[in-house]
Amino acid sequence: MDIDLPANGNPYAAPKPPVPEDVQEAIRTLLRWAGDDPEREGLVDTPKRVARAWREYCQGYAEDPSVHLSRTFEEVGGYDEVVLLKDIPFQSHCEHHMAPIIGKAAIAYMPRDRVVGISKLARVLHGYARRLQVQERLTAEVAQCIWDHLNPHGVAVVIEASHSCMTARGVRTPGVTMSTSRLLGCFLDDHRSRDEVMKLMGY
């Protein structure tokens, strides 16, 4: 079985997962297509490394982000105002070119009768980000997940990100960021709530 020891050679550390030969060969084919020799010393182990890296980049496919919202708290001292977590860093990959998307998100909700641990909002974001994505869908998925599982008065999600498929190839325009937003409930229907949450987010 193709199981490798960790790089430090420690036999007690968790072994690296096996990589099927057809996956390795696919990466070798890409290396040849790019103009390099997959048999040269520096690239011999690259197919395994790339395959394992992509399993990590896409580990969101193996999880249901909503599970992070299953444990909630009702003892909040009557608090029923905006809960906001902003400047949450994330990384994803564009489904069109499989190039990195690097950005930050602001996630807010207006609780109805229960709240969730704030770290869980970031976990929901990462669960969806660790898949091949487009930013518009990522924004919508995060907002909808919170809306469906916390039953809040409102949800607001704003994402800003840089797309390597635009900054490192194609038009090659570094420094450009894309902003997307999804508002649900009171943040969509009530302009005062919308203005409040956008101001808190810094927009």
Contact map, one row per residue, 1 for C-alpha under 8 A:
11100000000000000100000000000000000000000000000000000000000000000000000000000000000000000000000000000000000000000000000000000000000000000000000000000000000000000000000000000000000000000000000000000000000
11110000000000001110000000000000000000000000000000000000000000000000000000000000000000000000000000000000000000000000000000000000000000000000000000000000000000000000000000000000000000000000000000000000000
11111000000000111100000000000000000000000000000000000000000000000000000000000000000000000000000000000000000000000000000000000000000000000000000000000000000000000000000000000000000000000000000000000000000
01111100000000111100000000000000000000000000000000000000000000000000000000000000000000000000000000000000000000000000000000000000000000000000000000000000000000000000000000000000000000000000000000000000000
00111111111011110000000000000000000000000000000000000000000000000000000000000000000000000000000000000000000000000000000000000000000000000000000000000000000000000000000000000000000000000000000000000000000
00011111111011110000000000000000000000000000000000000000000000000000000000000000000000000000000000000000000000000000000000000000000000000000000000000000000000000000000000000000000000000000000000000000000
00001111110000000000000000000000000000000000000000000000000000000000000000000000000000000000000000000000000000000000000000000000000000000000000000000000000000000000000000000000000000000000000000000000000
00001111110000000000000000000000000000000000000000000000000000000000000000000000000000000000000000000000000000000000000000000000000000000000000000000000000000000000000000000000000000000000000000000000000
00001111111000000000000000000000000000000000000000000000000000000000000000000000000000000000000000000000000000000000000000000000000000000000000000000000000000000000000000000000000000000000000000000000000
00001111111110000000000000000000000000000000000000000000000000000000000000000000000000000000000000000000000000000000000000000000000000000000000000000000000000000000000000000000000000000000000000000000000
00001100111111100000000000000000000000000000000000000000000000000000000000000000000000000000000000000000000000000000000000000000000000000000000000000000000000000000000000000000000000000000000000000000000
00000000011111000000000000000000000000000000000000000000000000000000000000000000000000000000000000000000000000000000000000000000000000000000000000000000000000000000000000000000000000000000000000000000000
00001100011111100000000000000000000000000000000000000000000000000000000000000000000000000000000000000000000000000000000000000000000000000000000000000000000000000000000000000000000000000000000000000000000
00001100001111110000000000000000000000000000000000000000000000000000000000000000000000000000000000000000000000000000000000000000000000000000000000000000000000000000000000000000000000000000000000000000000
00111100001011111000000000000000000000000000000000000000000000000000000000000000000000000000000000000000000000000000000000000000000000000000000000000000000000000000000000000000000000000000000000000000000
00111100000001111100000000000000000000000000000000000000000000000000000000000000000000000000000000000000000000000000000000000000000000000000000000000000000000000000000000000000000000000000000000000000000
01110000000000111110000000000000000000000000000000010000000000000000000000000000000000000000000000000000000000000000000000000000000000000000000000000000000000000000000000000000000000000000000000000000000
11110000000000011111000000000000000000000000000000000000000000000000000000000000000000000000000000000000000000000000000000000000000000000000000000000000000000000000000000000000000000000000000000000000000
01000000000000001111101100000000000000000000000100110000000000000000000000000000000000000000000000000000000000000000000000000000000000000000000000000000000000000000000000000000000000000000000000000000000
00000000000000000111111100000000000000000000000000000000000000000000000000000000000000000000000000000000000000000000000000000000000000000000000000000000000000000000000000000000000000000000000000000000000
00000000000000000011111110000000000000000000000000000000000000000000000000000000000000000000000000000000000000000000000000000000000000000000000000000000000000000000000000000000000000000000000000000000000
00000000000000000001111111000000000000000000000000000000000000000000000000000000000000000000000000000000000000000000000000000000000000000000000000000000000000000000000000000000000000000000000000000000000
00000000000000000011111111100000000000000000001000100000000000000000000000000000000000000000000000000000000000000000000000000000000000000000000000000000000000000000000000000000000000000000000000000000000
00000000000000000011111111110000000000000000001100100000000000000000000000000000000000000000000000000000000000000000000000000000000000000000000000000000000000000000000000000000000000000000000000000000000
00000000000000000000111111111000000000000000001000000000000000000000000000000000000000000000000000000000000000000000000000000000000000000000000000000000000000000000000000000000000000000000000000000000000
00000000000000000000011111111100000000000000000000000000000000000000000000000000000000000000000000000000000000000000000000000000000000000000000000000000000000000000000000000000000000000000000000000000000
00000000000000000000001111111110000000000000001001100000000000000000000000000000000000000000000000000000000000000000000000000000000000000000000000000000000000000000000000000000000000000000000000000000000
00000000000000000000000111111111000001000000001000000000000000000000000000000000000000000000000000000000000000000000000000000000000000000000000000000000000000000000000000000000000000000000000000000000000
00000000000000000000000011111111100000000000000000000000000000000000000000000000000000000000000000000000000000000000000000000000000000000000000000000000000000000000000000000000000000000000000000000000000
00000000000000000000000001111111110000000000000000000000000000000000000000000000000000000000000000000000000000000000000000000000000000000000000000000000000000000000000000000000000000000000000000000000000
00000000000000000000000000111111111111000000000000000000000000000000000000000000000000000000000000000000000000000000000000000000000000000000000000000000000000000000000000000000000000000000000000000000000
00000000000000000000000000011111111111000000000000000000000000000000000000000000000000000000000000000000000000000000000000000000000000000000000000000000000000000000000000000000000000000000000000000000000
00000000000000000000000000001111111100000000000000000000000000000000000000000000000000000000000000000000000000000000000000000000000000000000000000000000000000000000000000000000000000000000000000000000000
00000000000000000000000000000111111100000000000000000000000000000000000000000000000000000000000000000000000000000000000000000000000000000000000000000000000000000000000000000000000000000000000000000000000
00000000000000000000000000000011111110000000000000000000000000000000000000000000000000000000000000000000000000000000000000000000000000000000000000000000000000000000000000000000000000000000000000000000000
00000000000000000000000000000011111111000000000000000000000000000000000000000000000000000000000000000000000000000000000000000000000000000000000000000000000000000000000000000000000000000000000000000000000
00000000000000000000000000000011001111110010000000000000000000000000000000000000000000000000000000000000000000000000000000000000000000000000000000000000000000000000000000000000000000000000000000000000000
00000000000000000000000000010011000111110011010000000000000000000000000000000000000000000000000000000000000000000000000000000000000000000000000000000000000000000000000000000000000000000000000000000000000
00000000000000000000000000000000000011111011000000000000000000000000000000000000000000000000000000000000000000000000000000000000000000000000000000000000000000000000000000000000000000000000000000000000000
00000000000000000000000000000000000011111111000000000000000000000000000000000000000000000000000000000000000000000000000000000000000000000000000000000000000000000000000000000000000000000000000000000000000
00000000000000000000000000000000000000111111000000000000000000000000000000000000000000000000000000000000000000000000000000000000000000000000000000000000000000000000000000000000000000000000000000000000000
00000000000000000000000000000000000000011111110000000000000000000000000000000000000000000000000000000000000000000000000000000000000000000000000000000000000000000000000000000000000000000000000000000000000
00000000000000000000000000000000000011111111111000000000000000000000000000000000000000000000000000000000000000000000000000000000000000000000000000000000000000000000000000000000000000000000000000000000000
00000000000000000000000000000000000001111111111000000000000000000000000000000000000000000000000000000000000000000000000000000000000000000000000000000000000000000000000000000000000000000000000000000000000
00000000000000000000000000000000000000000111111110000000000000000000000000000000000000000000000000000000000000000000000000000000000000000000000000000000000000000000000000000000000000000000000000000000000
00000000000000000000000000000000000001000111111111000000000000000000000000000000000000000000000000000000000000000000000000000000000000000000000000000000000000000000000000000000000000000000000000000000000
00000000000000000000001110110000000000000011111111100000000000000000000000000000000000000000000000000000000000000000000000000000000000000000000000000000000000000000000000000000000000000000000000000000000
00000000000000000010000100000000000000000000111111110000000000000000000000000000000000000000000000000000000000000000000000000000000000000000000000000000000000000000000000000000000000000000000000000000000
00000000000000000000000000000000000000000000111111111000000000000000000000000000000000000000000000000000000000000000000000000000000000000000000000000000000000000000000000000000000000000000000000000000000
00000000000000000000000000100000000000000000011111111100000000000000000000000000000000000000000000000000000000000000000000000000000000000000000000000000000000000000000000000000000000000000000000000000000
00000000000000000010001100100000000000000000001111111110000000000000000000000000000000000000000000000000000000000000000000000000000000000000000000000000000000000000000000000000000000000000000000000000000
00000000000000001010000000000000000000000000000111111111000000000000000000000000000000000000000000000000000000000000000000000000000000000000000000000000000000000000000000000000000000000000000000000000000
00000000000000000000000000000000000000000000000011111111100000000000000000000000000000000000000000000000000000000000000000000000000000000000000000000000000000000000000000000000000000000000000000000000000
00000000000000000000000000000000000000000000000001111111110000000000000000000000000000000000000000000000000000000000000000000000000000000000000000000000000000000000000000000000000000000000000000000000000
00000000000000000000000000000000000000000000000000111111111000000000000000000000000000000000000000000000000000000000000000000000000000000000000000000000000000000000000000000000000000000000000000000000000
00000000000000000000000000000000000000000000000000011111111000000000000000000000000000000000000000000000000000000000000000000000010000000000000000000000000000000000000000000000000000000000000000000000000
00000000000000000000000000000000000000000000000000001111111100000000000000000000000000000001100000000000000000000000000000000000011000000000000000000000000000000000000000000000000000000000000000000000000
00000000000000000000000000000000000000000000000000000111111110000000000000000000000000000000000000000000000000000000000000000000011100000000000000000000000000000000000000000000000000000000000000000000000
00000000000000000000000000000000000000000000000000000011111111100000000000000000000000000000000000000000000000000000000000000010011000000000000000000000000000000000000000000000000000000000000000000000000
00000000000000000000000000000000000000000000000000000000111111111000000000000000000000000000000000000000000000000000000000000111111000000000000000000000000000000000000000000000000000000000000000000000000
00000000000000000000000000000000000000000000000000000000011111110000000000000000000000000000000000000000000000000000000000000010011000000000000000000000000000000000000000000000000000000000000000000000000
00000000000000000000000000000000000000000000000000000000001111110000000000000000000000000000000000000000000000000000000000000000000000000000000000000000000000000000000000000000000000000000000000000000000
00000000000000000000000000000000000000000000000000000000001111111000000000000000000000000000000000000000000000000000000000000010000000000000000000000000000000000000000000000000000000000000000000000000000
00000000000000000000000000000000000000000000000000000000000111111110000000000000000000000000000000000000000000000000000000000010000000000000000000000000000000000000000000000000000000000000000000000000000
00000000000000000000000000000000000000000000000000000000000100111111100000000000000000000000000000000000000000000000000000111011000000000000000010000000000000000000000000000000000000000000000000000000000
00000000000000000000000000000000000000000000000000000000000000011111110000000000000000000000000000000000000000000000000000010000000000000000000011001000000000000000000000000000000000000000000000000000000
00000000000000000000000000000000000000000000000000000000000000011111110000000000000000000000000000000000000000000000000000000000000000000000000000000000000000000000000000000000000000000000000000000000000
00000000000000000000000000000000000000000000000000000000000000001111111000000000000000000000000000000000000000000000000110110000000000000000000000000000000000000000000000000000000000000000000000000000000
00000000000000000000000000000000000000000000000000000000000000001111111100000000000000000000000000000000000000000001000100000000000000000000000001001100000000000000000000000000000000000000000000000000000
00000000000000000000000000000000000000000000000000000000000000000111111100000000000000000000000000000000000000000000000000000000000000000000000000001000000000000000000000000000000000000000000000000000000
00000000000000000000000000000000000000000000000000000000000000000001111110000000000000000000000000000000000000000001000000000000000000000000000000000000000000000000000000000000000000000000000000000000000
00000000000000000000000000000000000000000000000000000000000000000000111111000000000000000000000000000000000000000111100000000000000000000000000000000000000000000000000000000000000000000000000000000000000
00000000000000000000000000000000000000000000000000000000000000000000001111110000000000000000000000000000000000000111000000000000000000000000000000000000000000000000000000000000000000000000000000000000000
00000000000000000000000000000000000000000000000000000000000000000000000111110000000000000000000000000000000000001110000000000000000000000000000000000000000000000000000000000000000000000000000000000000000
00000000000000000000000000000000000000000000000000000000000000000000000011111100000000000000000000000000000000000100000000000000000000000000000000000000000000000000000000000000000000000000000000000000000
00000000000000000000000000000000000000000000000000000000000000000000000011111110000000000000000000000000000000000110000000000000000000000000000000000000000000000000000000000000000000000000000000000000000
00000000000000000000000000000000000000000000000000000000000000000000000000111110000000000000000000000000000000000000000000000000000000000000000000000000000000000000000000000000000000000000000000000000000
00000000000000000000000000000000000000000000000000000000000000000000000000111111000000000000000000000000000000000000000000000000000000000000000000000000000000000000000000000000000000000000000000000000000
00000000000000000000000000000000000000000000000000000000000000000000000000011111100000000000000000000000000000000000000000000000000000000000000000000000000000000000000000000000000000000000000000000000000
00000000000000000000000000000000000000000000000000000000000000000000000000000111110000000000000000000000000001111000000000000000000000000000000000000000000000000000000000000000000000000000000000000000000
00000000000000000000000000000000000000000000000000000000000000000000000000000011111000000000000000000000000001100000000000000000000000000000000000000000000000000000000000000000000000000000000000000000000
00000000000000000000000000000000000000000000000000000000000000000000000000000001111100000000000000000000000111100000000000000000000000000000000000000000000000000000000000000000000000000000000000001000000
00000000000000000000000000000000000000000000000000000000000000000000000000000000111110000000000000000000000111100000000000000000000000000000000000000000000000000000000000000000000000000000000000000000000
00000000000000000000000000000000000000000000000000000000000000000000000000000000011111000000000000000000011110000000000000000000000000000000000000000000000000000000000000000000000000000000000000000001100
00000000000000000000000000000000000000000000000000000000000000000000000000000000001111110000000000000000011100000000010010000000000000000000000000000000000000000000000000000000000000000000000000000000000
00000000000000000000000000000000000000000000000000000000000000000000000000000000000111110000000000000001111000000000000000000000000000000000000000000000000000000000000000000000000000000000000000000000100
00000000000000000000000000000000000000000000000000000000000000000000000000000000000011111000000000000001110000000000000000000000000000000000000000000000000000000000000000000000000000000000000000000000000
00000000000000000000000000000000000000000000000000000000000000000000000000000000000011111100000000000001110000000000000001000000000000000000000000000000000000000000000000000000000000000000000000000000000
00000000000000000000000000000000000000000000000000000000000000000000000000000000000000111110000000000111100000000000000000000000000000000000000000000000000000000000000000000000000000000000000000000000000
00000000000000000000000000000000000000000000000000000000000000000000000000000000000000011111000000000111100000000000000000001100100000000000000000000000000000000000000000000000000000000000000000000000000
00000000000000000000000000000000000000000000000000000000000000000000000000000000000000001111100000011110000000000000000000000100110000000000000000000000000000000000000000000000000000000000000000000000000
00000000000000000000000000000000000000000000000000000000100000000000000000000000000000000111110000011100000000000000000000000000111110000000000000000000000000000000000000000000000000000000000000000000000
00000000000000000000000000000000000000000000000000000000100000000000000000000000000000000011111001111000000000000000000000000000111110000000000000000000000000000000000000000000000000000000000000000000000
00000000000000000000000000000000000000000000000000000000000000000000000000000000000000000001111111111000000000000000000000000000000111000000000000000000000000000010100000000000000000000000000000000000000
00000000000000000000000000000000000000000000000000000000000000000000000000000000000000000000111111100000000000000000000000000000000111000000000000000000000000000000000000000000000000000000000000000000000
00000000000000000000000000000000000000000000000000000000000000000000000000000000000000000000011111100000000000000000000000000000000000000000000000000000000000000000000000000000000000000000000000000000000
00000000000000000000000000000000000000000000000000000000000000000000000000000000000000000000011111100000000000000000000000000000000000000000000000000000000000000000100000000000000000000000000000000000000
00000000000000000000000000000000000000000000000000000000000000000000000000000000000000000000111111110000000000000000000000000000000100000000000000000000000000000000000000000000000000000000000000000000000
00000000000000000000000000000000000000000000000000000000000000000000000000000000000000000000111111111000000000000000000000000000000000000000000000000000000000000011100000000000000000000000000000000000000
00000000000000000000000000000000000000000000000000000000000000000000000000000000000000000011110001111100000000000000000000000000000000000000000000000000000000000011100000000000000000000000000000000000000
00000000000000000000000000000000000000000000000000000000000000000000000000000000000000000011110000111110000000000000000000000000000000000000000000000000000000001111000000000000000000000000000000000000000
00000000000000000000000000000000000000000000000000000000000000000000000000000000000000001111000000011111000000000000000000000000000000000000000000000000000000001110000000000000000000000000000000000000000
00000000000000000000000000000000000000000000000000000000000000000000000000000000000000001110000000001111100000000000000000000000000000000000000000000000000000111100000000000000000000000000000000000000000
00000000000000000000000000000000000000000000000000000000000000000000000000000000000001111100000000000111110000000000000000000000000000000000000000000000000000111000000000000000000000000000000000000000000
00000000000000000000000000000000000000000000000000000000000000000000000000000000000001111100000000000011111000000000000000000000000000000000000000000000000011110000000000000000000000000000000000000000000
00000000000000000000000000000000000000000000000000000000000000000000000000000000000111110000000000000001111100000000000000000000000000000000000000000000000111100000000000000000000000000000000000000000100
00000000000000000000000000000000000000000000000000000000000000000000000000000000000111000000000000000000111110000000000010000000000000000000001000000000001111000000000000000000000000000000000000000000000
00000000000000000000000000000000000000000000000000000000000000000000000000000000011110000000000000000000011111000000000000000000000000000000000000000000001110000000000000000000000000000000000000001000000
00000000000000000000000000000000000000000000000000000000000000000000000000000000011100000000000000000000001111100000000000000000000000000000000000000001111100000000000000000000000000000000000000000000000
00000000000000000000000000000000000000000000000000000000000000000000000000000001111000000000000000000000000111110000000000000000000000000000000000000001111000000000000000000000000000000000000000000000000
00000000000000000000000000000000000000000000000000000000000000000000000000000001111000000000000000000000000011111110000000000000000000000000000000000111110000000000000000000000000000000000000000000000000
00000000000000000000000000000000000000000000000000000000000000000000000000000001000000000000000000000000000001111100000000000000000000000000000000000011100000000000000000000000000000000000000000000000000
00000000000000000000000000000000000000000000000000000000000000000000000001000001000000000000000000000000000000111110000000000000000000000000000000000001000000000000000000000000000000000000000000000000000
00000000000000000000000000000000000000000000000000000000000000000000000111110000000000000000000000000000000000111111000000000000000000000000000000000100000000000000000000000000000000000000000000000000000
00000000000000000000000000000000000000000000000000000000000000000000000111010000000000000000000000000000000000101111100000000000000000000000000000000100000000000000000000000000000000000000000000000000000
00000000000000000000000000000000000000000000000000000000000000000000101110000000000000000000000000000000000000000111110100000000000000000000000000000000000000000000000000000000000000000000000000000000000
00000000000000000000000000000000000000000000000000000000000000000000000100000000000000000000000000000000000000000011111110000000000000000000000000000000000000000000000000000000000000000000000000000000000
00000000000000000000000000000000000000000000000000000000000000000000000000000000000010000000000000000000000000000001111111000000000000000000000000000000000000000000000000000000000000000000000000000000000
00000000000000000000000000000000000000000000000000000000000000000000000000000000000000000000000000000000000000000000111111100000000000000000000000000000000000000000000000000000000000000000000000000000000
00000000000000000000000000000000000000000000000000000000000000000001100000000000000000000000000000000000000000000001111111110000000000000000000000000000000000000000000000000000000000000000000000000000000
00000000000000000000000000000000000000000000000000000000000000000001000000000000000010000000000000000000001000000000111111111000000000000000000000000000000000000000000000000000000000000000000000000000000
00000000000000000000000000000000000000000000000000000000000000000000000000000000000000010000000000000000000000000000011111111100000000000000000000000000000000000000000000000000000000000000000000000000000
00000000000000000000000000000000000000000000000000000000000000001001000000000000000000000000000000000000000000000000001111111110000000000000000000000000000000000000000000000000000000000000000000000000000
00000000000000000000000000000000000000000000000000000000000000001101000000000000000000000000000000000000000000000000000111111111000000000000010010000000000000000000000000000000000000000000000000000000000
00000000000000000000000000000000000000000000000000000000000000001000000000000000000000000100000000000000000000000000000011111111100000000000010000000000000000000000000000000000000000000000000000000000000
00000000000000000000000000000000000000000000000000000000000100000000000000000000000000000110000000000000000000000000000001111111110000000000000000000000000000000000000000000000000000000000000000000000000
00000000000000000000000000000000000000000000000000000000001110111000000000000000000000000000000000000000000000000000000000111111111000000000000000000000000000000000000000000000000000000000000000000000000
00000000000000000000000000000000000000000000000000000000000100001000000000000000000000000000000000000000000000000000000000011111111000000100110000000000000000000000000000000000000000000000000000000000000
00000000000000000000000000000000000000000000000000000000000100000000000000000000000000000111100000000000000000000000000000001111111110000100000000000000000000000000000000000000000000000000000000000000000
00000000000000000000000000000000000000000000000000000001111110000000000000000000000000000011100000000000000000000000000000000111111100000000000000000000000000000000000000000000000000000000000000000000000
00000000000000000000000000000000000000000000000000000000111110000000000000000000000000000001100000000000000000000000000000000011111110000000000000000000000000000000000000000000000000000000000000000000000
00000000000000000000000000000000000000000000000000000000010000000000000000000000000000000001111001000000000000000000000000000000111111000000000000000000000000000000000000000000000000000000000000000000000
00000000000000000000000000000000000000000000000000000000000000000000000000000000000000000001111000000000000000000000000000000000101111101100000000000000000000000000000000000000000000000000000000000000000
00000000000000000000000000000000000000000000000000000000000000000000000000000000000000000000011000000000000000000000000000000000000111111100000000000000000000000000000000000000000000000000000000000000000
00000000000000000000000000000000000000000000000000000000000000000000000000000000000000000000000000000000000000000000000000000000000011111110000000000000000000100000000000000000000100000000000000000000000
00000000000000000000000000000000000000000000000000000000000000000000000000000000000000000000000000000000000000000000000000000000000001111111000000000000000000000000000000000000000110000000000000000000000
00000000000000000000000000000000000000000000000000000000000000000000000000000000000000000000000000000000000000000000000000000000000011111111100000000000000000000000000000000000000000000000000000000000000
00000000000000000000000000000000000000000000000000000000000000000000000000000000000000000000000000000000000000000000000000000001100011111111110000000000000000000000000000000000000000000000000000000000000
00000000000000000000000000000000000000000000000000000000000000000000000000000000000000000000000000000000000000000000000000000000000000111111111000000000000011100000000000000000000111000000000000000000000
00000000000000000000000000000000000000000000000000000000000000000000000000000000000000000000000000000000000000000000000000000000000000011111111100000000000010000000000000000000000011000000000000000000000
00000000000000000000000000000000000000000000000000000000000000000000000000000000000000000000000000000000000000000000000000000001000000001111111110000000000000000000000000000000000000000000000000000000000
00000000000000000000000000000000000000000000000000000000000000000000000000000000000000000000000000000000000000000000000000011001000000000111111111000000000010000000000000000000000000000000000000000000000
00000000000000000000000000000000000000000000000000000000000000000000000000000000000000000000000000000000001000000000000000000000000000000011111111100000001110000000000000000000000001110000000000000000000
00000000000000000000000000000000000000000000000000000000000000000000000000000000000000000000000000000000000000000000000000000000000000000001111111110000000000000000000000000000000000000000000000000000000
00000000000000000000000000000000000000000000000000000000000000001100000000000000000000000000000000000000000000000000000000010000000000000000111111111000000000000000000000000000000000000000000000000000000
00000000000000000000000000000000000000000000000000000000000000000100100000000000000000000000000000000000000000000000000000000000000000000000011111111110001000000000000000000000000000000000000000000000000
00000000000000000000000000000000000000000000000000000000000000000000000000000000000000000000000000000000000000000000000000000000000000000000001111111111011000000000000000000000000000010000000000000000000
00000000000000000000000000000000000000000000000000000000000000000000000000000000000000000000000000000000000000000000000000000000000000000000000111111110000000000000000000000000000000000000000000000000000
00000000000000000000000000000000000000000000000000000000000000000100110000000000000000000000000000000000000000000000000000000000000000000000000011111110000000000000000000000000000000000000000000000000000
00000000000000000000000000000000000000000000000000000000000000000000100000000000000000000000000000000000000000100110000000000000000000000000000001111111000000000000000000000000000000000000000000000000000
00000000000000000000000000000000000000000000000000000000000000000000000000000000000000000000000000000000000000110000000000000000000000000000000001111111100000000000000000000000000000000000000000000000000
00000000000000000000000000000000000000000000000000000000000000000000000000000000000000000000000000000000000011111000000000000000000000000000000000100111111000000000000000000000000000000000000000000000000
00000000000000000000000000000000000000000000000000000000000000000000000000000000000000000000000000000000000011110000000000000000000000000000000000000011111000000000000000000000000000001100000000000000000
00000000000000000000000000000000000000000000000000000000000000000000000000000000000000000000000000000000000011100000000000000000000000000000000000100001111100000000000000000000000000111111000000000000000
00000000000000000000000000000000000000000000000000000000000000000000000000000000000000000000000000000000001111000000000000000000000000000000001001100001111110000000000000000000000001111110000000000000000
00000000000000000000000000000000000000000000000000000000000000000000000000000000000000000000000000000000011110000000000000000000000000000000001000000000011111000000000000000000000011110010000000001000000
00000000000000000000000000000000000000000000000000000000000000000000000000000000000000000000000000000000111100000000000000000000000000000011011000000000001111100000000000000000000011100000000000000000000
00000000000000000000000000000000000000000000000000000000000000000000000000000000000000000000000000000000111000000000000000000000000000000010000000000000000111110000000000000000001111000000000000000000000
00000000000000000000000000000000000000000000000000000000000000000000000000000000000000000000000000000011110000000000000000000000000000100010000000000000000011111000000000000000011110000000000000000000000
00000000000000000000000000000000000000000000000000000000000000000000000000000000000000000000000000000011100000000000000000000000000000000000000000000000000001111100000000000000111100000000000000000000000
00000000000000000000000000000000000000000000000000000000000000000000000000000000000000000000000000001111000000000000000000000000000000000000000000000000000000111110000000000000111000000000000000000000000
00000000000000000000000000000000000000000000000000000000000000000000000000000000000000000000000000001110000000000000000000000000000000000000000000000000000000011111001000000011110000000000000000000000000
00000000000000000000000000000000000000000000000000000000000000000000000000000000000000000000010000111100000000000000000000000000000000000000000000000000000000001111111000000000110000000000000000000000000
00000000000000000000000000000000000000000000000000000000000000000000000000000000000000000000000000111000000000000000000000000000000000000000000000000000000000000111111110000000000000000000000000000000000
00000000000000000000000000000000000000000000000000000000000000000000000000000000000000000000010010110000000000000000000000000000000000000000000000000000000000000011111111000000000000000000000000000000000
00000000000000000000000000000000000000000000000000000000000000000000000000000000000000000000000000000000000000000000000000000000000000000000000000000000000000000011111111111100000000000000000000000000000
00000000000000000000000000000000000000000000000000000000000000000000000000000000000000000000000000000000000000000000000000000000000000000000000000000000000000000111111111111111000000000000000000000000000
00000000000000000000000000000000000000000000000000000000000000000000000000000000000000000000000000000000000000000000000000000000000000000000000000000000000000000001111111011100000000000000000000000000000
00000000000000000000000000000000000000000000000000000000000000000000000000000000000000000000000000000000000000000000000000000000000000000000000000000000000000000001111111110000000000000000000000000000000
00000000000000000000000000000000000000000000000000000000000000000000000000000000000000000000000000000000000000000000000000000000000000000000000000000000000000000000111111110000000000000000000000000000000
00000000000000000000000000000000000000000000000000000000000000000000000000000000000000000000000000000000000000000000000000000000000000000000000000000000000000000000011011111000000000000000000000000000000
00000000000000000000000000000000000000000000000000000000000000000000000000000000000000000000000000000000000000000000000000000000000000000000000000000000000000000000011111111100000000000000000000000000000
00000000000000000000000000000000000000000000000000000000000000000000000000000000000000000000000000000000000000000000000000000000000000000000000000000000000000000000011100111111000000000000000000000000000
00000000000000000000000000000000000000000000000000000000000000000000000000000000000000000000000000000000000000000000000000000000000000000000000000000000000000000000011100011111000000000000000000000000000
00000000000000000000000000000000000000000000000000000000000000000000000000000000000000000000000000000000000000000000000000000000000000000000000000000000000000000100001000001111100000000000000000000000000
00000000000000000000000000000000000000000000000000000000000000000000000000000000000000000000000000000000000000000000000000000000000000000000000000000000000000000100001000001111110000000000000000000000000
00000000000000000000000000000000000000000000000000000000000000000000000000000000000000000000000000000000000000000000000000000000000000000000000000000000000000011110000000000011111000000000000000000000000
00000000000000000000000000000000000000000000000000000000000000000000000000000000000000000000000000000000000000000000000000000000000000000000000000000000000000111110000000000001111100000000000000000000000
00000000000000000000000000000000000000000000000000000000000000000000000000000000000000000000000000000000000000000000000000000000000000000000000000000000000001111000000000000000111110000000000000000000000
00000000000000000000000000000000000000000000000000000000000000000000000000000000000000000000000000000000000000000000000000000000000000110010000000000000000001110000000000000000011111000000000000000000000
00000000000000000000000000000000000000000000000000000000000000000000000000000000000000000000000000000000000000000000000000000000000000010011000000000000000111100000000000000000001111100000000000000000000
00000000000000000000000000000000000000000000000000000000000000000000000000000000000000000000000000000000000000000000000000000000000000000011001000000000001111000000000000000000000111110000000000000000000
00000000000000000000000000000000000000000000000000000000000000000000000000000000000000000000000000000000000000000000000000000000000000000000001000000000011110000000000000000000000011111011000000000000000
00000000000000000000000000000000000000000000000000000000000000000000000000000000000000000000000000000000000000000000000000000000000000000000001000100000011100000000000000000000000001111111100000000000000
00000000000000000000000000000000000000000000000000000000000000000000000000000000000000000000000000000000000000000000000000000000000000000000000000000000111000000000000000000000000000111111100000000000000
00000000000000000000000000000000000000000000000000000000000000000000000000000000000000000000000000000000000000000000000000000000000000000000000000000000111000000000000000000000000000011111110011000000000
00000000000000000000000000000000000000000000000000000000000000000000000000000000000000000000000000000000000000000000000000000000000000000000000000000000011100000000000000000000000000111111111011001000000
00000000000000000000000000000000000000000000000000000000000000000000000000000000000000000000000000000000000000000000000000000000000000000000000000000000010000000000000000000000000000111111111001000000000
00000000000000000000000000000000000000000000000000000000000000000000000000000000000000000000000000000000000000000000000000000000000000000000000000000000000000000000000000000000000000011111111001000000000
00000000000000000000000000000000000000000000000000000000000000000000000000000000000000000000000000000000000000000000000000000000000000000000000000000000000000000000000000000000000000000111111111000000000
00000000000000000000000000000000000000000000000000000000000000000000000000000000000000000000000000000000000000000000000000000000000000000000000000000000000000000000000000000000000000000011111111100000000
00000000000000000000000000000000000000000000000000000000000000000000000000000000000000000000000000000000000000000000000000000000000000000000000000000000000000000000000000000000000000000000011111110000000
00000000000000000000000000000000000000000000000000000000000000000000000000000000000000000000000000000000000000000000000000000000000000000000000000000000000000000000000000000000000000000110011111111000000
00000000000000000000000000000000000000000000000000000000000000000000000000000000000000000000000000000000000000000000000000000000000000000000000000000000000000000000000000000000000000000111111111111100000
00000000000000000000000000000000000000000000000000000000000000000000000000000000000000000000000000000000000000000000000000000000000000000000000000000000000000000000000000000000000000000000001111111110000
00000000000000000000000000000000000000000000000000000000000000000000000000000000000000000000000000000000000000000000000000000000000000000000000000000000000000000000000000000000000000000000000111111111000
00000000000000000000000000000000000000000000000000000000000000000000000000000000010000000000000000000000000100000000000000000000000000000000000000000000000100000000000000000000000000000010000011111111100
00000000000000000000000000000000000000000000000000000000000000000000000000000000000000000000000000000000000000000000000000000000000000000000000000000000000000000000000000000000000000000000000001111111111
00000000000000000000000000000000000000000000000000000000000000000000000000000000000000000000000000000000000000000000000000000000000000000000000000000000000000000000000000000000000000000000000000111111111
00000000000000000000000000000000000000000000000000000000000000000000000000000000000100000000000000000000000000000000000000000000000000000000000000000000000000000000000000000000000000000000000000011111111
00000000000000000000000000000000000000000000000000000000000000000000000000000000000101000000000000000000010000000000000000000000000000000000000000000000000000000000000000000000000000000000000000001111111
00000000000000000000000000000000000000000000000000000000000000000000000000000000000000000000000000000000000000000000000000000000000000000000000000000000000000000000000000000000000000000000000000000111111
00000000000000000000000000000000000000000000000000000000000000000000000000000000000000000000000000000000000000000000000000000000000000000000000000000000000000000000000000000000000000000000000000000111111
